[in-house]
Amino acid sequence: MNKYDVIISGASVAGLYSGYKLAKAGMSVLIIDRRAEIGNPVRCGEATGNRREIERFFPYDESYIARDLTGLAVHVNGSEELSVEIPDTGVILRREKFEQYIANLAKKAGATITLDETVTGLIESETGYSGVNSSMGYITGKFIVAADGAESFLGREAGLTSHLKPRDAYTALQYRIKSDKFNDGKMHFFSGNQSIPNGYIWVFPKDNGEVSVGAGLFGSHKKGEKAATYLDAFMAEHYANCKKSMLITGCAPIAVSPKQLTKANLLIVGDAARMVNPLTAGGIMNALEAADLMGDCIIEAHRKGSLKPLDRYSKKWNGTPRFIQKVFFVIKDIYSQSPDEEIIATAQAAAKFLAKLDRSKLFTLPFSALFPMIRLYSGRFIKWIPWLIKG
């Protein structure tokens, strides 16, 4: 029977960074993942924060950065309505290299990473959970971290989450192709009620002359309506002669994270805890922020020999980070029901928002940049105010 201080189910960004942080603090860590290879398959548009944001957690390395982002372009029903340069917008990752880099940091810090294995259940004890059952057998751990994705098995078994409902899911697929079209370093978004109602199409620059072209839909949608339908129509119009080198499919949670993130000695983090931006379905930086906060709480609990410090994890996340999630949830709800002219105004506000971000510290909303959007949608924002301030 194997014994560890921490068992982590899931070896994506949240699980790997948690393992690195905890192992670096001197704890014995086991990371288990059902995949056969770290970083693959890739289910991600691969856009994330800039180097300053990444460096808050570990040194950036050019090996996992495919391209620098230089700005934002928004197209509504085929017409380019906005194109702005935003210095140091962010980067496009080589996602598989990014995860492999964090995995190597974790292993160098002393963590054990076991692939192609599955956690099959929790073992309850008088004080919480004594460990997990897995395809390798029974493993004991003082702390158990569920970083096992949007349909987190451990989160559901502990009663912290439930099955992802269709209305709370962002379904997407993406091709990677070689093309110069819309390959100028900007993030290109295509929206509009004629183009793709209740969602958007993106073209993100990659390296080696490639672009990622994807489409996603928010939540439940009309019968027969699929992201693939809109993406294939877009490909036929703009990239008919381009060879598709890769198809990526995925599903991200676009609900707000639960208020309770722990149960006894079990904690949930990342997609497993619904820690995704509901508007963009992006979750990399949120996963790192939450894993960093969670890691501090586990380290303190381990040092003190008490589970009480774990309570701080939920309390801290329920402050600024979860409130920001709720704001973006409201914007997503309003955006998905907006006429085309309001989509343009939303894009203009988003550009100002990106330009005012301070990337060197914990993410906070620059409300001065969001105010034009709030003013535009004031009537629809009002109904959400009680929910926003409820906590």
C-alpha positions as CSV (number, residue, x, y, z in Angstrom):
1,M,0.0,0.0,0.0
2,N,1.5,3.4,-1.1
3,K,1.4,6.3,1.3
4,Y,1.6,10.0,0.2
5,D,1.0,13.4,1.8
6,V,-1.0,14.4,-1.3
7,I,-2.7,12.4,-4.0
8,I,-3.7,14.5,-7.1
9,S,-6.1,13.1,-9.6
10,G,-5.4,14.9,-12.9
11,A,-2.2,15.9,-14.7
12,S,-3.2,19.0,-16.6
13,V,-2.3,22.6,-15.6
14,A,-4.0,22.7,-12.2
15,G,-2.9,19.3,-11.1
16,L,0.7,19.6,-12.3
17,Y,1.2,23.0,-10.8
18,S,-0.4,21.9,-7.5
19,G,2.0,19.0,-7.5
20,Y,5.0,21.2,-8.2
21,K,4.2,23.7,-5.5
22,L,3.5,21.0,-2.8
23,A,6.5,18.9,-3.7
24,K,8.7,22.0,-3.6
25,A,7.4,22.6,-0.1
26,G,8.7,19.1,1.0
27,M,5.5,17.1,0.8
28,S,5.4,13.6,-0.8
29,V,3.1,14.0,-3.9
30,L,1.5,11.5,-6.3
31,I,-0.1,12.8,-9.5
32,I,-2.3,10.2,-11.4
33,D,-3.7,10.7,-14.9
34,R,-5.6,8.4,-17.2
35,R,-3.9,9.8,-20.3
36,A,-0.9,8.0,-21.7
37,E,1.1,11.2,-22.3
38,I,1.3,14.6,-20.6
39,G,-0.2,17.3,-22.6
40,N,-1.9,15.1,-25.2
41,P,-4.5,15.2,-26.6
42,V,-4.7,19.0,-26.7
43,R,-8.2,20.4,-26.1
44,C,-7.5,24.1,-26.0
45,G,-7.3,27.2,-28.1
46,E,-3.9,27.8,-26.3
47,A,-4.3,31.5,-25.8
48,T,-3.3,32.7,-22.3
49,G,-1.8,35.6,-20.3
50,N,1.6,37.2,-21.1
51,R,5.0,36.3,-19.7
52,R,4.6,38.5,-16.6
53,E,1.5,36.6,-15.6
54,I,3.1,33.2,-16.1
55,E,6.2,34.3,-14.2
56,R,4.1,34.8,-11.1
57,F,4.1,31.0,-10.8
58,F,7.3,29.7,-12.5
59,P,9.9,30.9,-15.0
60,Y,8.6,31.2,-18.5
61,D,10.4,29.3,-21.2
62,E,10.4,30.0,-24.9
63,S,10.1,26.3,-25.6
64,Y,6.4,26.4,-24.8
65,I,5.5,29.7,-26.3
66,A,4.4,29.5,-29.9
67,R,3.5,33.1,-30.7
68,D,3.1,36.5,-29.1
69,L,-0.4,38.0,-29.4
70,T,-0.4,41.6,-30.6
71,G,-4.0,42.7,-30.4
72,L,-7.7,41.9,-31.1
73,A,-9.9,41.9,-34.2
74,V,-13.6,41.4,-34.2
75,H,-15.7,40.5,-37.2
76,V,-19.5,40.7,-37.1
77,N,-21.3,38.7,-39.9
78,G,-18.2,38.8,-42.0
79,S,-17.4,42.5,-41.7
80,E,-14.4,43.6,-39.6
81,E,-15.8,46.0,-37.1
82,L,-12.8,46.4,-34.8
83,S,-9.0,45.9,-35.1
84,V,-6.7,47.2,-32.4
85,E,-3.1,46.8,-31.4
86,I,-2.7,45.9,-27.7
87,P,0.9,45.5,-26.7
88,D,1.8,42.4,-24.8
89,T,-1.8,41.0,-25.0
90,G,-0.7,37.5,-24.2
91,V,0.8,34.5,-25.8
92,I,-0.2,31.4,-27.7
93,L,1.1,28.3,-26.1
94,R,2.4,25.0,-27.4
95,R,0.0,23.5,-24.8
96,E,1.6,20.0,-24.8
97,K,5.1,21.6,-24.2
98,F,3.6,23.9,-21.5
99,E,2.2,20.9,-19.5
100,Q,5.3,18.9,-20.0
101,Y,7.4,21.8,-18.7
102,I,5.3,22.0,-15.5
103,A,5.5,18.2,-15.2
104,N,9.3,18.3,-15.3
105,L,9.3,21.0,-12.6
106,A,7.1,18.8,-10.5
107,K,9.3,15.8,-11.0
108,K,12.4,17.7,-10.2
109,A,10.8,18.9,-7.0
110,G,10.2,15.3,-6.0
111,A,6.6,14.6,-7.2
112,T,5.7,11.2,-8.7
113,I,3.7,11.3,-11.9
114,T,1.9,8.1,-12.9
115,L,0.2,8.0,-16.3
116,D,-2.3,5.6,-17.9
117,E,-3.9,4.9,-14.6
118,T,-7.3,5.7,-13.2
119,V,-8.7,6.8,-9.8
120,T,-11.8,4.7,-9.3
121,G,-13.1,5.9,-5.9
122,L,-12.6,7.6,-2.5
123,I,-12.0,5.7,0.7
124,E,-13.9,7.3,3.5
125,S,-12.6,7.6,7.1
126,E,-13.8,9.0,10.3
127,T,-12.2,12.4,9.6
128,G,-12.7,12.5,5.8
129,Y,-10.9,10.4,3.3
130,S,-8.0,8.1,4.0
131,G,-7.1,7.7,0.3
132,V,-8.3,6.5,-3.1
133,N,-8.9,3.3,-4.9
134,S,-7.2,3.2,-8.3
135,S,-6.3,0.9,-11.1
136,M,-3.0,0.5,-9.2
137,G,-4.8,-0.5,-6.0
138,Y,-5.4,1.3,-2.7
139,I,-3.3,4.5,-2.1
140,T,-3.4,6.5,1.1
141,G,-3.0,10.2,1.3
142,K,-3.4,13.0,4.0
143,F,-4.8,15.3,1.3
144,I,-6.6,14.5,-1.9
145,V,-6.9,17.0,-4.8
146,A,-9.4,16.6,-7.5
147,A,-8.0,18.2,-10.7
148,D,-9.7,15.7,-13.0
149,G,-11.4,18.0,-15.4
150,A,-14.9,19.3,-16.1
151,E,-16.7,16.1,-15.3
152,S,-14.7,15.6,-12.1
153,F,-15.4,12.1,-10.8
154,L,-13.9,12.8,-7.4
155,G,-15.8,16.1,-7.1
156,R,-19.1,14.4,-7.8
157,E,-18.3,11.5,-5.4
158,A,-17.6,14.0,-2.6
159,G,-20.8,15.9,-3.4
160,L,-19.0,19.1,-4.2
161,T,-20.1,19.1,-7.9
162,S,-22.6,17.4,-10.1
163,H,-22.7,16.3,-13.7
164,L,-22.2,19.2,-16.1
165,K,-25.6,20.3,-17.4
166,P,-25.9,21.2,-21.2
167,R,-26.6,24.8,-20.4
168,D,-23.4,25.0,-18.4
169,A,-21.1,23.6,-21.1
170,Y,-19.2,25.3,-23.9
171,T,-18.8,22.8,-26.7
172,A,-16.1,23.5,-29.2
173,L,-13.9,22.1,-32.0
174,Q,-10.9,23.4,-33.7
175,Y,-8.7,22.8,-36.8
176,R,-5.1,23.7,-37.2
177,I,-4.1,24.7,-40.7
178,K,-1.3,26.5,-42.6
179,S,-2.5,29.8,-44.0
180,D,-1.6,33.5,-44.1
181,K,-5.2,34.6,-43.8
182,F,-6.0,36.3,-40.5
183,N,-2.5,35.3,-39.4
184,D,-1.2,38.7,-38.3
185,G,-0.6,38.1,-34.6
186,K,-4.0,39.2,-33.5
187,M,-6.8,37.2,-32.0
188,H,-9.6,37.2,-34.6
189,F,-13.2,36.6,-33.4
190,F,-16.1,36.1,-35.7
191,S,-19.6,36.6,-34.3
192,G,-23.1,37.8,-35.3
193,N,-26.5,36.3,-35.5
194,Q,-26.0,35.3,-39.2
195,S,-22.5,33.9,-38.6
196,I,-22.8,31.9,-35.4
197,P,-25.6,32.8,-33.0
198,N,-25.0,31.8,-29.4
199,G,-21.3,31.4,-29.9
200,Y,-18.3,32.6,-31.8
201,I,-15.6,31.5,-34.3
202,W,-11.9,32.2,-33.6
203,V,-8.7,32.3,-35.6
204,F,-5.6,32.4,-33.4
205,P,-2.0,32.7,-34.8
206,K,0.3,29.8,-34.2
207,D,3.9,29.2,-35.2
208,N,5.3,27.7,-38.4
209,G,2.8,29.6,-40.6
210,E,-0.2,27.9,-38.9
211,V,-3.4,29.2,-37.4
212,S,-5.9,27.6,-35.1
213,V,-9.5,27.9,-36.4
214,G,-12.3,26.9,-34.0
215,A,-15.9,27.4,-33.2
216,G,-17.8,27.1,-29.9
217,L,-21.4,27.4,-28.7
218,F,-22.6,28.5,-25.3
219,G,-24.7,26.0,-23.4
220,S,-27.8,24.3,-24.7
221,H,-28.9,25.3,-28.2
222,K,-31.4,24.7,-30.9
223,K,-32.1,21.1,-32.0
224,G,-29.5,20.1,-34.6
225,E,-27.3,23.2,-34.1
226,K,-23.7,22.2,-33.8
227,A,-20.4,24.1,-33.6
228,A,-19.2,21.9,-36.5
229,T,-21.9,23.2,-38.8
230,Y,-20.7,26.8,-38.4
231,L,-17.0,25.9,-38.4
232,D,-17.2,23.9,-41.6
233,A,-19.1,26.7,-43.3
234,F,-16.4,29.2,-42.2
235,M,-13.7,26.9,-43.4
236,A,-15.4,26.5,-46.8
237,E,-15.6,30.3,-47.2
238,H,-12.0,31.2,-46.0
239,Y,-9.8,28.1,-46.1
240,A,-11.3,25.9,-48.7
241,N,-8.0,24.9,-50.2
242,C,-6.1,24.5,-46.9
243,K,-5.3,21.1,-45.6
244,K,-6.6,20.5,-42.0
245,S,-3.7,19.1,-40.0
246,M,-5.5,18.5,-36.7
247,L,-9.0,18.3,-35.3
248,I,-9.4,19.2,-31.6
249,T,-12.7,18.8,-29.7
250,G,-13.5,19.8,-26.2
251,C,-16.0,20.8,-23.6
252,A,-15.4,23.5,-20.9
253,P,-17.6,24.4,-18.0
254,I,-19.1,27.9,-18.3
255,A,-20.9,27.9,-14.9
256,V,-19.6,29.6,-11.8
257,S,-17.5,27.6,-9.4
258,P,-19.3,26.2,-6.3
259,K,-18.9,28.2,-3.1
260,Q,-17.6,25.1,-1.2
261,L,-14.3,23.8,-2.7
262,T,-13.3,21.4,0.1
263,K,-14.8,18.5,2.0
264,A,-12.7,17.4,4.9
265,N,-9.3,16.7,3.4
266,L,-10.5,16.7,-0.3
267,L,-10.1,19.8,-2.4
268,I,-11.2,20.5,-6.0
269,V,-9.4,22.9,-8.4
270,G,-9.3,24.0,-12.1
271,D,-12.0,22.7,-14.5
272,A,-13.0,20.2,-11.8
273,A,-14.1,23.2,-9.7
274,R,-15.6,25.1,-12.7
275,M,-12.9,27.7,-12.5
276,V,-13.2,28.9,-16.1
277,N,-14.1,32.3,-17.5
278,P,-17.7,31.8,-18.6
279,L,-17.4,34.3,-21.5
280,T,-14.2,33.0,-23.1
281,A,-14.1,29.4,-21.7
282,G,-10.5,30.1,-21.0
283,G,-9.2,28.5,-17.8
284,I,-5.4,28.4,-17.7
285,M,-4.7,31.4,-15.6
286,N,-7.6,30.7,-13.3
287,A,-6.3,27.2,-12.8
288,L,-2.8,28.5,-11.8
289,E,-4.3,31.2,-9.5
290,A,-6.5,28.7,-7.7
291,A,-3.8,26.0,-7.5
292,D,-1.5,28.5,-6.0
293,L,-4.0,29.6,-3.4
294,M,-5.0,26.0,-2.6
295,G,-1.4,24.9,-2.3
296,D,-0.7,27.6,0.4
297,C,-3.7,26.2,2.4
298,I,-2.6,22.6,2.1
299,I,1.0,23.5,3.1
300,E,-0.3,25.3,6.2
301,A,-2.7,22.5,7.1
302,H,0.2,20.0,6.7
303,R,2.5,22.0,8.9
304,K,-0.1,22.5,11.6
305,G,-1.5,19.0,11.5
306,S,-5.0,20.4,11.2
307,L,-7.6,20.6,8.4
308,K,-8.8,24.0,9.6
309,P,-6.5,26.0,7.2
310,L,-8.2,24.4,4.2
311,D,-11.3,26.5,4.9
312,R,-9.4,29.5,3.8
313,Y,-9.2,28.1,0.2
314,S,-13.0,28.5,-0.4
315,K,-13.1,31.9,1.5
316,K,-10.3,33.3,-0.6
317,W,-11.7,32.1,-3.9
318,N,-15.1,33.3,-3.1
319,G,-13.8,36.8,-2.8
320,T,-12.4,38.5,-5.9
321,P,-11.8,35.4,-8.2
322,R,-15.4,34.0,-8.0
323,F,-16.9,37.5,-8.2
324,I,-15.0,38.1,-11.4
325,Q,-16.4,34.8,-12.7
326,K,-19.9,36.0,-11.9
327,V,-19.4,39.3,-13.8
328,F,-18.2,37.4,-16.9
329,F,-21.1,35.0,-16.5
330,V,-23.5,37.9,-16.7
331,I,-21.7,39.4,-19.7
332,K,-21.8,36.0,-21.4
333,D,-25.6,35.8,-20.8
334,I,-26.2,39.3,-22.2
335,Y,-23.8,38.8,-25.1
336,S,-25.4,35.6,-26.2
337,Q,-28.8,37.4,-26.5
338,S,-27.5,40.7,-28.0
339,P,-28.2,42.1,-31.5
340,D,-25.2,42.6,-33.7
341,E,-24.7,46.3,-33.0
342,E,-24.4,45.6,-29.3
343,I,-21.8,42.9,-30.0
344,I,-19.6,45.6,-31.6
345,A,-19.9,47.8,-28.5
346,T,-19.0,44.8,-26.3
347,A,-15.9,44.2,-28.4
348,Q,-14.9,47.9,-28.1
349,A,-15.2,47.7,-24.3
350,A,-13.2,44.4,-24.3
351,A,-10.4,46.0,-26.1
352,K,-10.2,48.8,-23.6
353,F,-10.4,46.2,-20.8
354,L,-7.4,44.2,-22.1
355,A,-5.3,47.4,-22.5
356,K,-5.8,48.3,-18.9
357,L,-4.9,45.0,-17.2
358,D,-2.1,44.9,-14.7
359,R,-0.4,41.5,-15.5
360,S,2.0,41.6,-12.6
361,K,-0.4,40.6,-9.8
362,L,-3.7,38.8,-9.0
363,F,-6.2,39.5,-11.7
364,T,-8.7,42.2,-10.9
365,L,-11.4,43.8,-13.0
366,P,-10.7,47.4,-14.3
367,F,-14.3,48.6,-13.9
368,S,-13.5,51.9,-15.6
369,A,-12.9,49.9,-18.8
370,L,-16.0,47.9,-18.3
371,F,-18.3,50.8,-17.5
372,P,-19.3,51.6,-21.1
373,M,-20.5,47.9,-21.4
374,I,-22.4,48.1,-18.1
375,R,-24.0,51.4,-19.2
376,L,-25.0,49.9,-22.6
377,Y,-26.6,46.9,-20.9
378,S,-27.8,48.7,-17.8
379,G,-31.4,47.4,-18.1
380,R,-30.2,43.8,-18.3
381,F,-27.5,44.2,-15.7
382,I,-30.1,45.3,-13.1
383,K,-31.7,41.9,-12.7
384,W,-28.3,40.3,-12.0
385,I,-27.2,42.7,-9.2
386,P,-28.7,40.7,-6.3
387,W,-26.9,37.6,-7.5
388,L,-23.7,39.4,-8.1
389,I,-23.6,40.9,-4.5
390,K,-24.9,37.8,-2.8
391,G,-21.4,36.2,-2.7
